[in-house]
Amino acid sequence: MVTAIDLCASAGAFWCGQLKRHGHYFDTGDFTEWTGARKAEPPFPLPVWFDQWLNGLASDPYWPVVRSYRDHQLHRIQSRSVAIGMPFIPSTLIIGGQAVAPDPPPPPLPSFEQFGPQIDPGEPSVHDEYNAAVTLAHNHWVAFWQALAANA
């Protein structure tokens, strides 16, 4: 999802006639801080429509969440992980005499989805964060291309 938004940022910079050194294009990392907030000074003068689009992106409540999952060096989503409780298997060893009934197994350990480095069951699920990412990417992708078309 962030790659789609990066392509918009790159297209906006390209429209402004800007390329980075060595032929690498700009992306959202050049306009927003790692926390998702808007940088105070853009790397070059921006037209009003592009500046407004970047402000809209940076002020979207989902942007810091989506942005935090981006590996800023490789443009990829960080790996997911899952906590799984191991089952308890009772065993009994009988050496003469009668077998004693085994204790009942303990309840299984809780398991839950995790999308990111911290495990906190109170945080949004993978499904919630995926939906937020899709919504953010769709809304800002459409807004970018409409703004570009209206101002080209």
C-alpha positions as CSV (number, residue, x, y, z in Angstrom):
1,M,0.0,0.0,0.0
2,V,2.8,2.4,0.9
3,T,4.4,1.7,-2.5
4,A,1.2,3.0,-4.2
5,I,1.5,6.2,-2.2
6,D,5.3,6.4,-2.9
7,L,4.4,6.2,-6.6
8,C,2.2,9.3,-6.2
9,A,4.9,11.2,-4.4
10,S,7.4,10.2,-7.1
11,A,5.0,11.2,-9.9
12,G,4.4,14.6,-8.1
13,A,8.1,15.2,-7.9
14,F,8.6,14.1,-11.5
15,W,5.8,16.5,-12.5
16,C,7.8,19.3,-10.7
17,G,10.8,18.3,-12.8
18,Q,12.7,16.8,-9.9
19,L,14.8,13.6,-9.7
20,K,17.1,12.5,-7.0
21,R,20.8,12.0,-7.8
22,H,21.7,8.8,-9.6
23,G,18.2,8.5,-11.1
24,H,16.4,7.4,-8.0
25,Y,12.9,8.9,-7.7
26,F,11.5,10.7,-4.7
27,D,9.0,8.9,-2.4
28,T,6.9,9.8,0.7
29,G,10.0,9.4,2.9
30,D,11.4,12.6,1.3
31,F,8.3,14.6,2.3
32,T,7.2,13.0,5.6
33,E,9.1,12.1,8.8
34,W,9.4,8.5,9.9
35,T,6.6,9.2,12.4
36,G,4.3,10.1,9.6
37,A,4.3,13.9,10.3
38,R,4.9,16.3,7.4
39,K,8.5,17.6,7.1
40,A,8.8,21.4,7.7
41,E,10.7,22.1,4.5
42,P,10.1,20.1,1.3
43,P,13.3,19.3,-0.7
44,F,12.2,21.7,-3.5
45,P,9.4,24.2,-4.2
46,L,6.0,22.4,-4.5
47,P,2.9,23.5,-6.4
48,V,-0.1,24.2,-4.3
49,W,-2.0,21.1,-5.3
50,F,0.9,18.8,-4.5
51,D,1.5,20.5,-1.2
52,Q,-2.2,20.1,-0.3
53,W,-2.1,16.4,-1.2
54,L,1.0,15.8,1.0
55,N,-0.7,17.7,3.9
56,G,-3.8,15.6,3.4
57,L,-1.7,12.4,3.5
58,A,0.3,13.5,6.6
59,S,-2.9,14.5,8.5
60,D,-4.8,11.2,7.7
61,P,-5.2,9.4,11.0
62,Y,-4.2,6.1,9.4
63,W,-1.0,7.4,7.9
64,P,1.2,7.1,11.0
65,V,0.0,3.5,11.5
66,V,0.5,2.5,7.9
67,R,3.8,4.4,7.6
68,S,5.2,2.7,10.7
69,Y,5.1,-0.7,9.0
70,R,7.2,0.4,6.1
71,D,10.8,-0.7,5.9
72,H,12.1,2.6,4.6
73,Q,15.1,1.1,3.0
74,L,13.5,-1.6,1.0
75,H,9.9,-0.4,0.6
76,R,8.4,-3.6,2.0
77,I,6.1,-4.5,4.8
78,Q,7.8,-6.0,7.9
79,S,7.2,-9.6,8.6
80,R,4.2,-10.7,10.6
81,S,4.4,-13.1,13.5
82,V,1.9,-15.2,15.5
83,A,2.0,-16.4,19.1
84,I,0.7,-20.0,19.4
85,G,0.1,-21.8,22.7
86,M,1.5,-25.4,22.9
87,P,-0.9,-28.1,23.9
88,F,-0.4,-30.0,27.2
89,I,-0.1,-33.8,26.8
90,P,-0.5,-35.6,30.1
91,S,1.5,-38.8,30.6
92,T,1.6,-41.3,33.4
93,L,4.3,-43.7,34.5
94,I,3.0,-46.6,36.6
95,I,5.5,-48.7,38.7
96,G,3.3,-51.2,40.5
97,G,0.0,-50.4,42.1
98,Q,-2.9,-48.5,40.6
99,A,-2.6,-45.6,38.2
100,V,-3.5,-42.2,39.6
101,A,-5.8,-40.2,37.5
102,P,-3.8,-37.5,35.7
103,D,-4.4,-33.9,36.5
104,P,-6.7,-32.2,33.9
105,P,-4.7,-30.3,31.3
106,P,-4.4,-26.5,31.8
107,P,-6.3,-24.2,29.5
108,P,-4.5,-23.4,26.3
109,L,-2.3,-20.3,26.2
110,P,-4.0,-17.4,24.5
111,S,-2.9,-16.7,20.9
112,F,-3.6,-13.7,18.8
113,E,-2.6,-11.9,15.6
114,Q,0.3,-9.6,15.6
115,F,1.2,-7.1,12.9
116,G,4.4,-5.5,14.0
117,P,7.1,-5.9,16.6
118,Q,5.0,-5.5,19.7
119,I,2.5,-8.0,21.1
120,D,-0.5,-6.3,22.7
121,P,-4.0,-7.9,22.4
122,G,-5.5,-4.4,22.8
123,E,-4.0,-3.2,19.5
124,P,-5.9,-3.4,16.2
125,S,-5.9,-6.8,14.5
126,V,-4.1,-7.5,11.2
127,H,-7.5,-7.3,9.5
128,D,-8.2,-3.8,10.9
129,E,-4.8,-2.5,10.0
130,Y,-4.9,-4.1,6.5
131,N,-8.3,-2.4,5.9
132,A,-6.9,0.9,7.1
133,A,-4.0,0.6,4.7
134,V,-6.2,-0.3,1.8
135,T,-8.5,2.6,2.6
136,L,-5.7,5.1,3.0
137,A,-4.0,3.9,-0.2
138,H,-7.2,4.0,-2.3
139,N,-8.3,7.4,-1.0
140,H,-5.0,9.2,-1.4
141,W,-4.2,7.5,-4.7
142,V,-7.5,8.7,-6.2
143,A,-7.0,12.2,-4.7
144,F,-3.5,12.5,-6.1
145,W,-4.5,11.6,-9.7
146,Q,-7.6,13.9,-9.6
147,A,-5.4,16.8,-8.3
148,L,-2.8,16.2,-10.9
149,A,-5.4,16.0,-13.7
150,A,-7.1,19.2,-12.5
151,N,-3.8,21.1,-12.4
152,A,-1.8,19.6,-15.3
